[in-house]
Amino acid sequence: MALPLLPGNSFNRNVGKEKFHKSQHWGFCNNVRMLVSEDKPGIGGELLLGQKVKPKYSAFPRGIATDAPSWVAFDKQVLSFDAYVEDEVPDKSQEKYRIRRHKIYFYLEDDTIQVNEPELKNSGLPHGTSIRRHRISLPPPDEDQFYTVYHFNINIDIVFYGRTFKIYDCDTFTKNFLKKIGVKLNPPGQCPEDPYMKTRREMLECMEPLHPYESFYPLKQFLEYDRKVLRFFCVWDDSASLYGQCRELILHYFLSDDTIEIKEVLPDCSGRDAIPFFLQRRKLPKYGPPGVYQPGHITHPIVLNVCRGSVENRGHGCCLLDKHKLGKLDQDFYKDSDLYIGATINVWGRKVLLCDCDEFTKTYYKTKYGIKNFTSIPRKAPPPPKIERKFPPYTNFGSEEDSLRSCIALMPTPHTKIRKFMEKDRNGNISGTLRFFAKLFTHKCADPDRMFVISYFLCDDTVSVFEPIEKNSGITGGKFLRRSRVKKPGQEVFKSELSDYIKPEELYVGAKVNVNGNLFLLLNADEYTFNYMEKHSDKFPKSNIKLALQKLKEEPKSRELKQLFAAADCRHTKMVDYNTFRDIMMNLTVGKLTDHEVITIARYYRVPEDTCLDLKVLIARAHEKLKKNAFENFERLIARCVYQDREKKKVLPSKDIRRLCKSFRLPLNDDLLGSLLSRFEDSEEQINYESFFCALNWRICPMPELEAVSYYKERCEDVWLGMPSPIPVKYINYLNLLKDVFGLEEE
């Protein structure tokens, strides 16, 4: 029963509808009102009653995959069809029509079509793209529609712009795709043969030149392989003959003309003449040496004389080349296929073994012949037994090294390690000299109190000994031993071997050194020596902190260290002085640790000293530098700072002050300038530039000049500024030592 058409009983069909636009069906054409298009939809894009919209693009069946647009789903997917066109040739009696083959490409992403014509040799017709890629409309009366994928099949005629293309086949991908979308494929056909091209091919097959031509000039091979040479390393074993030996050769195979060149590798002092080539560049026959032929027997072509009549009547076309090559001498030469590692070739009666090749040769054979095994054969003969050379004993004339060099060569060369000398010689502040403070170890009553400075020069392993001058001592100080190499005691003087000399690894604090019969006990060293030995702890085991701590761990009484340090530290400052530390370590280890190892441990766990100078001292040094360079541009510096101080706080960052000082070329080095800036910085790394530059102004705020530090220095060969301190460090933090050795924490 239908509901009555009353208010409230009807359904609103526009519920949920958002589009209500109307299509424009009427318009003007040549100023005449008429119906523009009957295919336009109604209100909101809905179809009118009885209206059917023709699809503008190919409508593919829905699958189970993602609903992606066609330009994504069919990207780079193209259908390829083989077609031909039959063109009429009206003005030519030799042919009535011509068959032209084409390739039709249908792009699935946007239904565009492209037609290409393959190039045909000597056809005289333009080839390439016949129809560029775009959408092609159907022939009339459906010219308002475009070709889709459903318009294509095999063995059908398709019209593009009035030109009929007959599709006779397609590729495999196209066949599979058309089957998937439901298109029933027709059986493939055949493309008819072009009568003109058939006639031309038959004519070319029947044509034979009257003068047969044979190309014996390999120009193509030369242009392709010019400057490309295969290199093999060979061996010719001639040890069976009198005074023969195994000789090394290098074979060069030139790919441009198949010629071979062999050179000999002469070892040093072989006694043979250095000839340029073992075999000059030429083609190498396999079965040589051949016989001696008369001139003219070996030629490239064989020419047949087919002339008649007198010599005057002979023309240029009376000679032919012999295609059967009767009477030609066959010679087999070596090619690149005959050469490989392990092959034995015949070089004019000499058997040469190919042992190895270079990388280019390996790449060439791998690419052309597919060879991958290039295992080389040992080509060098075992070296003869080495004869031990015996040298005469030293005669005490000159140095041992110079005497030995005169026995090795007729023209002796100096025995100098120039590289070591250049690396370890003095360079700026790096002295390259290890200095030790020592005393003479003797039982004489007058000598035990004599102190010496022993210097070891790393550049040439020489040693010098200097005794500082002491007033009213009764002993003349100065040079005790000039700079020279010192032999170890107990060695024979006249012998064939070189003597052993004192090495830097044998010098350390606590060691006894015998210098030409004088026994010295090393008591201390300077700061450079300690730093150098600790930096190169692999060569100086006494300065290796890990080895020293390992010895301390292995000591059975080492657990008593905590009680001993606690008893010595009455004020509980967690540190002890050096003398107390040394006594505890030496008494506990009972001689297992040397003085140098104790100093190494003390230097590693020392309490850092405050090395910062007073502000007045820094300003006095800066005034001294500024006075020497007559620098007085302080007002300009302050004016520049005021200009950069946008907020007018009279402070600027420390980096900006440093940059201004550099730009005004303030004659202060980086260390002194950095120390001064750090003293004037606040917590935010800001500097009051007025107070800073006023303090540096040596005219407004003068400072008293610094007094030179007086020290006693004697002129000697070694530059030694005073005596070293008998105490290497002042205080040692023993708590850190206990933590690293035993893991003990503070109670």
C-alpha positions in Angstrom: 0.0 0.0 0.0 1.5 3.3 -1.0 1.7 6.2 1.4 -0.4 9.2 0.6 1.4 12.2 -0.7 1.0 14.2 2.5 3.5 16.2 4.5 5.6 13.9 6.7 4.9 10.8 4.6 7.5 11.5 1.8 11.2 10.8 1.8 13.8 13.5 1.2 16.0 12.3 -1.6 18.5 15.1 -1.1 19.6 13.9 2.4 23.4 13.5 2.4 23.7 15.1 -1.0 26.4 17.8 -1.3 26.5 18.7 -5.0 23.5 20.6 -6.6 25.1 22.3 -9.6 23.4 22.3 -13.0 25.2 21.4 -16.2 25.1 23.9 -19.1 23.4 22.2 -22.0 22.7 25.3 -24.1 25.3 27.7 -25.6 26.2 29.8 -28.6 27.8 28.5 -31.8 28.4 31.2 -34.5 26.1 33.5 -32.5 23.3 30.9 -32.8 21.6 29.4 -29.8 21.8 25.7 -29.9 22.2 22.5 -27.8 25.9 22.2 -27.0 26.1 18.7 -25.6 23.6 16.0 -24.9 26.0 13.9 -22.8 26.2 16.3 -19.9 24.7 15.0 -16.6 21.8 16.5 -14.7 21.7 18.3 -11.3 24.7 17.4 -9.1 26.3 15.3 -11.7 23.6 12.6 -11.7 22.6 11.0 -15.0 19.3 11.9 -16.6 16.7 9.3 -17.3 17.8 7.0 -20.1 21.2 8.7 -20.3 24.4 6.6 -20.6 27.9 8.0 -20.4 30.5 6.6 -22.6 33.8 5.8 -20.7 36.6 8.2 -21.5 39.4 5.8 -20.2 39.9 2.1 -20.1 37.7 0.5 -17.4 39.6 -2.4 -15.9 37.9 -5.1 -13.9 38.2 -4.7 -10.1 40.6 -7.1 -8.4 41.4 -8.0 -4.8 44.4 -5.7 -4.7 44.5 -2.2 -3.4 42.3 0.4 -5.1 45.2 2.4 -6.6 44.8 4.8 -9.6 45.8 3.6 -13.0 48.8 5.9 -13.2 50.1 4.1 -10.1 49.0 0.6 -10.8 50.1 0.5 -14.4 53.2 2.7 -14.2 55.8 1.7 -16.8 53.6 -1.0 -18.3 53.2 -0.9 -22.0 51.4 -3.2 -24.5 53.4 -3.8 -27.7 51.7 -4.8 -31.0 53.3 -5.7 -34.3 51.5 -4.2 -37.3 52.0 -3.3 -40.9 50.7 -0.8 -43.4 50.1 -1.5 -47.1 50.9 1.7 -49.0 50.2 2.0 -52.7 52.9 3.0 -55.2 51.0 4.4 -58.2 53.8 6.0 -60.2 56.2 3.1 -60.3 56.1 0.1 -62.6 58.4 -2.1 -60.6 56.1 -2.3 -57.6 52.4 -1.7 -57.0 52.4 -1.5 -53.2 54.9 -1.5 -50.3 54.7 -3.2 -46.9 55.9 -1.0 -44.0 56.2 -2.6 -40.6 55.4 -0.6 -37.4 55.4 -1.1 -33.6 52.2 0.1 -31.8 52.7 0.9 -28.1 49.7 1.3 -25.8 50.5 2.9 -22.4 48.2 1.5 -19.8 48.7 4.4 -17.3 46.9 7.1 -19.4 45.6 5.2 -22.6 48.2 7.0 -24.8 49.4 5.5 -28.1 52.7 5.8 -29.9 53.6 4.3 -33.3 57.2 3.7 -34.3 58.6 2.4 -37.6 61.8 0.3 -37.3 64.8 1.4 -39.4 65.3 -0.6 -42.6 68.6 -0.4 -44.3 68.7 1.2 -47.8 64.9 1.6 -47.9 65.0 5.3 -48.8 62.1 6.1 -46.5 62.0 8.1 -43.3 61.8 6.0 -40.2 61.4 6.6 -36.5 58.3 7.8 -34.7 55.3 7.9 -37.0 52.8 9.0 -34.4 54.0 10.7 -31.2 52.6 9.6 -27.9 49.1 10.9 -27.2 45.5 9.8 -26.9 44.0 9.0 -30.4 40.3 9.4 -31.1 38.2 6.8 -32.8 37.4 7.2 -36.5 34.1 8.9 -37.4 31.3 8.8 -36.4 32.8 8.1 -32.9 35.4 10.8 -33.0 34.3 12.1 -29.6 35.7 9.0 -28.0 39.3 7.6 -27.6 40.9 4.3 -28.1 41.0 2.1 -25.0 42.6 -1.3 -24.3 39.5 -3.1 -25.4 39.8 -1.8 -29.0 43.0 -3.9 -29.5 43.4 -7.5 -30.5 45.4 -9.7 -32.9 44.4 -10.0 -36.6 42.3 -6.9 -36.7 42.5 -3.6 -38.6 42.8 -0.4 -36.6 42.6 3.1 -38.1 44.8 6.0 -36.9 44.0 9.3 -38.6 42.7 7.6 -41.7 45.6 5.2 -42.0 44.8 1.5 -41.6 47.2 -0.6 -39.5 46.9 -4.4 -39.6 47.9 -5.9 -36.3 49.2 -9.5 -36.8 51.0 -10.3 -33.5 52.0 -9.0 -30.1 54.5 -9.8 -27.3 54.0 -12.3 -24.4 53.2 -9.6 -21.8 50.5 -8.1 -24.0 48.9 -11.5 -24.5 48.9 -12.3 -20.8 47.4 -8.9 -19.9 44.6 -9.1 -22.5 43.7 -12.6 -21.3 43.5 -11.3 -17.7 41.1 -8.5 -18.5 38.8 -10.9 -20.4 39.8 -10.2 -24.0 39.6 -13.3 -26.3 42.7 -13.3 -28.5 42.6 -14.1 -32.1 45.2 -16.4 -33.6 48.4 -14.6 -34.7 48.9 -13.9 -38.4 51.9 -13.3 -40.7 53.3 -10.2 -42.1 53.5 -10.3 -45.9 56.9 -9.7 -47.5 57.6 -6.5 -49.2 58.0 -7.3 -53.0 60.6 -4.5 -53.5 62.8 -5.6 -50.6 62.5 -9.2 -51.8 63.6 -8.2 -55.3 66.5 -6.2 -53.9 67.7 -9.0 -51.7 67.6 -11.5 -54.5 69.6 -9.1 -56.7 72.3 -8.6 -54.0 72.6 -12.4 -53.5 73.2 -12.9 -57.2 75.8 -10.1 -57.4 79.4 -11.3 -57.2 82.4 -9.1 -57.8 84.5 -9.8 -60.8 87.7 -9.2 -58.8 87.5 -11.1 -55.5 88.8 -9.0 -52.7 90.5 -10.4 -49.7 91.2 -8.1 -46.7 94.6 -9.0 -45.4 95.2 -5.7 -43.7 93.7 -6.1 -40.2 92.7 -2.4 -39.8 89.8 -3.2 -37.5 92.0 -5.3 -35.2 94.5 -2.5 -35.1 92.0 0.2 -34.3 90.4 -1.9 -31.6 93.5 -3.3 -29.8 96.1 -0.6 -30.4 98.2 0.0 -27.3 96.8 -3.1 -25.6 99.5 -5.6 -24.7 99.4 -8.9 -22.8 102.3 -9.4 -20.5 103.5 -12.8 -19.2 106.4 -13.7 -16.9 108.3 -16.6 -18.3 111.3 -18.8 -17.5 113.8 -20.4 -19.9 115.6 -23.3 -18.2 119.0 -23.5 -19.8 120.7 -25.3 -16.9 121.3 -28.4 -19.0 123.8 -26.7 -21.3 127.4 -25.7 -20.3 127.4 -22.7 -17.9 123.6 -22.5 -18.4 121.2 -21.3 -15.8 117.5 -20.5 -15.3 116.8 -17.2 -17.0 113.8 -15.0 -16.3 112.0 -13.5 -19.3 109.0 -11.1 -19.9 106.8 -11.8 -22.9 104.7 -9.0 -24.5 101.9 -10.1 -26.9 100.6 -7.1 -29.0 96.9 -7.6 -29.7 96.9 -5.1 -32.5 98.9 -7.3 -34.9 99.5 -10.6 -33.0 103.2 -10.0 -32.7 105.4 -11.1 -29.7 108.3 -9.4 -28.1 110.5 -11.0 -25.3 112.8 -9.2 -22.9 115.3 -10.7 -20.4 115.4 -9.7 -16.7 119.0 -9.6 -15.7 119.8 -10.0 -12.0 122.5 -7.9 -10.4 126.1 -9.0 -11.1 124.9 -11.6 -13.6 127.9 -11.1 -15.8 125.7 -11.0 -19.0 125.5 -8.1 -21.4 122.4 -6.0 -21.2 120.9 -6.5 -24.6 117.6 -4.6 -25.4 115.6 -7.6 -26.6 115.8 -11.4 -26.2 113.4 -11.6 -29.2 112.5 -8.6 -31.4 108.9 -7.9 -32.1 107.6 -10.2 -34.8 105.1 -13.1 -35.3 106.4 -16.2 -33.6 105.9 -19.5 -35.5 104.8 -22.5 -33.5 107.1 -25.0 -35.3 110.4 -23.1 -35.6 112.9 -22.7 -36.8 111.5 -23.2 -40.3 113.4 -23.6 -43.4 115.0 -20.8 -45.4 112.7 -19.7 -48.2 113.5 -17.8 -51.4 112.4 -14.2 -51.8 108.8 -14.0 -52.9 107.7 -17.3 -51.5 106.1 -15.8 -48.5 103.5 -13.3 -49.7 100.1 -12.2 -48.4 98.0 -12.6 -51.6 98.5 -14.8 -54.7 97.9 -12.9 -57.9 96.8 -14.8 -61.1 97.7 -13.3 -64.5 94.7 -13.7 -66.9 95.9 -11.3 -69.6 95.9 -11.9 -73.4 97.8 -10.2 -76.2 100.8 -7.9 -75.8 101.9 -6.0 -72.8 100.6 -2.7 -74.3 97.1 -4.1 -74.5 97.0 -5.1 -70.9 94.5 -3.2 -68.8 94.0 -2.7 -65.1 91.4 -5.5 -64.9 93.6 -8.4 -66.2 94.7 -9.8 -62.7 92.7 -11.9 -60.2 93.4 -13.0 -56.7 93.6 -16.8 -56.2 90.7 -17.8 -53.9 92.0 -21.3 -53.5 95.5 -20.1 -52.6 97.4 -22.7 -54.5 101.1 -23.0 -53.6 100.8 -20.8 -50.5 103.1 -21.7 -47.6 101.0 -22.4 -44.5 102.7 -21.1 -41.3 101.0 -21.5 -37.9 101.8 -18.6 -35.6 101.1 -18.2 -31.9 97.8 -16.5 -31.1 96.4 -15.2 -27.8 94.4 -18.4 -27.3 97.7 -20.4 -27.3 99.1 -18.4 -24.3 98.1 -19.2 -20.8 99.8 -19.9 -17.4 101.5 -23.2 -17.5 101.9 -23.4 -21.2 105.3 -24.1 -22.8 106.0 -22.2 -26.1 108.7 -22.8 -28.7 110.8 -19.6 -29.1 113.0 -20.6 -32.1 114.0 -23.9 -30.5 114.0 -22.7 -26.8 111.3 -24.0 -24.5 109.9 -21.1 -22.5 107.4 -21.7 -19.6 104.7 -19.1 -18.9 104.5 -18.7 -15.1 102.4 -15.6 -14.4 100.8 -12.6 -16.0 99.7 -9.1 -15.0 96.2 -7.8 -14.0 95.3 -6.6 -17.5 96.1 -10.0 -19.0 93.9 -11.7 -16.4 91.0 -9.4 -17.1 91.4 -9.9 -20.8 91.3 -13.7 -20.6 88.5 -13.7 -18.0 86.3 -11.5 -20.3 87.1 -13.1 -23.7 87.7 -16.8 -22.8 86.0 -17.1 -19.3 89.2 -18.3 -17.7 89.2 -17.8 -13.9 92.1 -19.9 -12.7 95.3 -17.8 -12.7 97.4 -19.8 -10.3 101.0 -18.7 -10.8 104.0 -21.0 -11.0 107.1 -20.3 -9.0 109.5 -18.9 -11.5 112.5 -18.0 -9.4 115.2 -20.5 -8.6 116.0 -21.2 -5.0 118.7 -18.8 -3.8 122.2 -20.2 -3.3 123.3 -20.8 0.2 124.4 -17.6 1.9 128.1 -17.5 2.7 128.9 -16.0 6.0 131.4 -13.2 5.7 134.2 -13.1 8.2 135.8 -9.8 8.9 139.3 -9.1 10.4 139.5 -8.0 14.0 139.5 -4.3 15.0 143.0 -2.7 14.7 142.3 0.3 17.0 142.7 2.8 14.1 139.6 5.0 13.9 136.2 3.9 15.0 135.0 0.3 14.8 132.2 1.3 12.4 134.6 3.0 10.0 137.0 0.1 10.0 134.1 -2.3 9.3 132.8 -0.2 6.4 136.3 -0.3 4.8 136.1 -4.1 4.8 132.6 -4.2 3.2 133.2 -1.9 0.1 136.2 -0.5 -1.8 134.6 3.0 -1.4 133.6 3.2 2.2 130.5 5.1 3.1 129.9 6.8 6.5 128.0 4.8 9.0 125.5 7.4 10.0 121.8 6.8 10.9 120.6 10.0 9.3 116.9 9.4 9.9 117.4 8.8 13.6 119.6 11.9 13.8 117.0 14.1 12.1 114.2 12.7 14.3 116.0 12.9 17.7 118.2 15.9 17.2 117.4 19.1 19.1 114.5 21.0 17.7 113.3 24.2 19.4 112.3 23.5 23.0 112.7 19.7 22.4 116.3 19.0 23.5 116.5 15.3 22.6 118.8 14.8 25.6 118.3 12.7 28.7 120.0 14.3 31.8 120.6 12.5 35.0 122.0 13.9 38.3 124.6 11.3 39.6 127.3 10.9 42.1 130.6 9.0 41.9 130.3 5.6 43.5 133.8 5.1 45.0 135.5 4.2 48.2 138.0 7.1 48.1 137.5 9.6 50.9 137.7 12.7 48.7 135.3 11.5 45.9 132.0 10.4 47.5 130.6 13.9 47.6 131.3 14.8 44.0 128.2 15.4 41.9 127.9 15.0 38.1 125.5 15.7 35.3 125.3 12.8 32.8 123.7 13.7 29.5 122.6 11.0 27.0 122.1 12.3 23.4 119.3 10.4 21.6 120.3 11.5 18.1 123.6 9.6 18.0 123.7 7.6 21.4 126.6 9.6 22.8 127.3 10.4 26.4 128.9 13.4 28.1 129.7 13.9 31.8 129.9 17.3 33.4 130.9 18.2 37.0 129.3 21.5 38.3 131.8 23.9 39.8 131.6 24.4 43.5 133.5 27.1 45.3 136.0 26.2 47.9 135.6 22.5 47.2 139.2 21.9 46.2 138.1 20.1 43.0 138.3 21.6 39.5 134.9 21.1 38.0 133.9 21.3 34.3 134.0 18.7 31.6 134.6 15.3 33.0 134.0 13.3 29.8 133.7 14.8 26.3 130.7 13.7 24.2 131.4 10.2 22.8 129.9 6.7 22.8 130.6 4.7 25.9 131.3 1.0 25.7 130.0 -1.5 28.2 132.7 -2.9 30.4 134.1 -6.4 30.1 134.4 -6.5 26.3 137.3 -7.6 24.2 139.0 -4.7 22.4 140.4 -6.4 19.3 137.6 -8.4 17.8 135.6 -8.8 14.6 132.2 -7.9 16.0 131.0 -4.5 16.9 131.1 -3.6 20.6 128.0 -3.0 22.7 127.4 0.6 23.9 125.3 2.0 26.6 121.7 2.3 25.5 119.0 4.7 26.8 116.9 1.8 28.2 119.7 1.1 30.7 119.6 4.5 32.3 117.1 5.2 35.1 117.1 6.6 38.6 118.9 4.2 41.0 120.9 2.5 38.3 124.7 2.2 38.4 126.5 3.1 35.2 130.1 2.3 34.4 131.6 5.1 32.3 135.1 4.1 31.2 135.8 2.5 34.6 134.1 5.2 36.7 131.0 3.9 38.4 128.1 6.4 38.7 124.9 6.1 40.7 122.0 8.0 39.1 120.1 10.0 41.8 117.6 12.1 39.8 116.7 13.4 36.4 115.2 16.6 34.9 111.6 17.1 34.0 112.1 16.5 30.3 113.7 13.1 31.0 110.9 11.9 33.1 108.3 13.1 30.6 110.1 11.5 27.7 110.5 8.2 29.4 106.9 8.1 30.5 105.8 9.0 27.0 107.8 6.1 25.6 107.1 3.6 28.4 107.3 0.7 25.9 111.0 1.3 25.6 111.5 2.3 29.3 109.8 -0.3 31.5 110.9 1.6 34.7 108.6 4.5 33.6 105.6 2.2 32.9 103.0 2.9 35.6 101.2 -0.4 34.8 104.2 -2.6 35.4 105.1 -0.7 38.6 101.5 -1.1 40.0 101.6 -4.8 39.0 104.8 -5.3 41.1 103.1 -3.6 44.0 100.1 -5.8 43.8 102.2 -9.0 43.8 103.9 -7.9 47.1 102.6 -10.0 49.9 102.8 -7.2 52.5 101.1 -4.7 50.2 97.9 -4.9 52.3 99.7 -3.0 55.1 100.0 0.1 52.9 96.7 1.5 54.2 97.8 1.3 57.9 101.3 2.8 57.0 99.8 5.7 55.1 97.2 6.4 57.8 99.8 6.4 60.5 102.0 8.8 58.4 99.0 11.1 57.7 98.2 12.4 61.2 96.1 15.4 59.9 94.0 13.2 57.6 94.8 15.2 54.5 94.8 12.1 52.3 98.3 12.9 51.1 101.9 12.5 52.3 105.2 14.1 51.3 107.6 12.4 48.9 110.3 11.4 51.5 107.6 9.6 53.7 106.1 8.0 50.6 109.5 6.8 49.4 110.5 5.3 52.8 107.1 3.5 53.1 107.4 2.0 49.5 111.1 1.0 49.8 110.7 -0.6 53.3 107.5 -2.5 52.2 108.8 -3.9 48.9 112.4 -4.6 50.2 114.2 -3.6 47.0 111.7 -5.0 44.5 110.8 -1.5 43.4 113.6 0.7 42.1 113.9 4.4 42.9 112.7 5.2 39.3 109.6 3.1 39.7 108.8 4.8 43.0 109.2 8.2 41.3 106.9 7.0 38.5 104.2 6.1 40.9 104.7 9.4 42.9 104.5 11.5 39.7 101.3 9.7 38.6 99.5 10.2 41.9 101.0 13.6 42.8 99.0 16.5 44.1 98.9 19.2 41.4 100.6 22.4 42.4 99.1 25.8 41.9 101.2 27.1 39.0 99.1 30.2 38.3 101.1 33.4 38.6 99.9 36.4 40.5 97.8 39.0 38.6 100.4 41.7 39.2 103.1 39.5 37.7 101.0 38.8 34.6 100.3 42.6 34.2 104.0 43.4 34.7 105.0 40.9 32.0 102.3 42.4 29.7 103.6 45.9 30.3 107.1 44.8 29.4 105.9 43.4 26.1 103.8 46.4 25.3 106.7 48.8 26.1 109.1 47.0 23.8 106.6 47.3 20.9 105.5 50.9 21.9 101.8 49.9 21.8 99.5 52.7 22.9 96.2 52.2 21.0 94.2 51.5 24.2 91.7 54.4 23.6 90.8 53.0 20.1 90.3 49.6 21.7 87.9 51.0 24.3 86.1 53.0 21.6 85.6 49.8 19.5 84.3 47.9 22.6 81.9 50.7 23.4 80.6 50.5 19.8 80.1 46.8 20.0 78.4 47.1 23.5 74.9 47.6 22.2 73.2 47.2 25.6 75.7 49.6 27.3 76.5 47.2 30.1 80.3 47.9 29.9 81.0 44.2 29.5 81.7 42.0 26.5 82.2 38.2 26.0 85.8 37.0 26.5 86.0 35.7 22.9 85.1 39.2 21.5 87.8 40.8 23.6 90.3 38.2 22.3 89.2 38.9 18.7 89.7 42.6 19.1 93.1 42.1 20.6 94.1 40.0 17.6 92.7 42.5 15.1 94.6 45.4 16.8 97.8 43.2 16.8 98.3 43.4 20.5 101.9 42.1 21.0 101.0 39.4 23.6 101.3 35.7 23.0 98.3 33.4 23.3 99.3 32.0 26.7 99.8 35.3 28.3 96.7 36.8 26.8 94.6 33.8 27.8 95.8 34.0 31.4 95.0 37.7 31.6 91.5 37.2 30.2 90.8 34.3 32.6 91.7 36.6 35.5 89.2 39.3 34.4 86.3 37.0 33.6 83.2 36.8 35.7 80.9 33.8 36.2 79.2 34.4 32.8 82.6 34.7 30.9 82.0 38.5 30.5 84.9 41.0 30.9 84.7 44.7 31.9 86.6 46.1 29.0 87.4 49.4 30.6 89.1 47.9 33.6 90.9 45.3 31.4 92.4 47.8 29.0 93.1 50.4 31.7 95.1 47.7 33.6 97.1 47.0 30.3 97.8 50.7 29.8 101.3 51.0 30.9 101.3 54.8 30.8 98.3 55.3 33.1 98.8 52.3 35.4 102.5 51.6 35.5 103.8 48.5 37.3 107.2 47.9 38.9 109.6 45.9 36.7 110.1 42.3 37.4 113.4 41.2 39.0 115.3 38.6 37.1 115.6 35.3 38.9 119.2 34.7 39.8 120.6 31.2 39.4 124.0 29.8 39.3 125.0 28.6 35.8 128.3 27.5 34.5 129.3 27.5 30.9 129.6 23.9 29.7 128.8 21.7 26.8 125.3 20.8 28.2 122.8 23.5 28.7 121.7 22.7 32.3 119.9 25.5 34.2 120.9 24.8 37.8 120.6 21.6 39.7 117.5 19.4 39.7 115.4 19.4 42.8 116.2 16.4 45.1 112.4 15.9 45.5 110.7 15.0 42.2 107.2 15.9 43.7 106.1 17.5 46.9 102.9 15.6 47.9 101.3 12.3 46.8 97.6 11.4 47.0 97.9 7.9 48.5 94.1 7.4 48.6 93.9 7.3 44.8 96.8 4.8 44.8 95.0 2.5 47.2 91.8 2.7 45.1 93.7 1.7 41.9 95.8 -1.0 43.4 93.4 -2.7 45.9 90.1 -1.0 45.4 90.1 0.3 49.0 87.7 3.1 49.8 87.9 5.7 52.5 86.4 4.6 55.8 
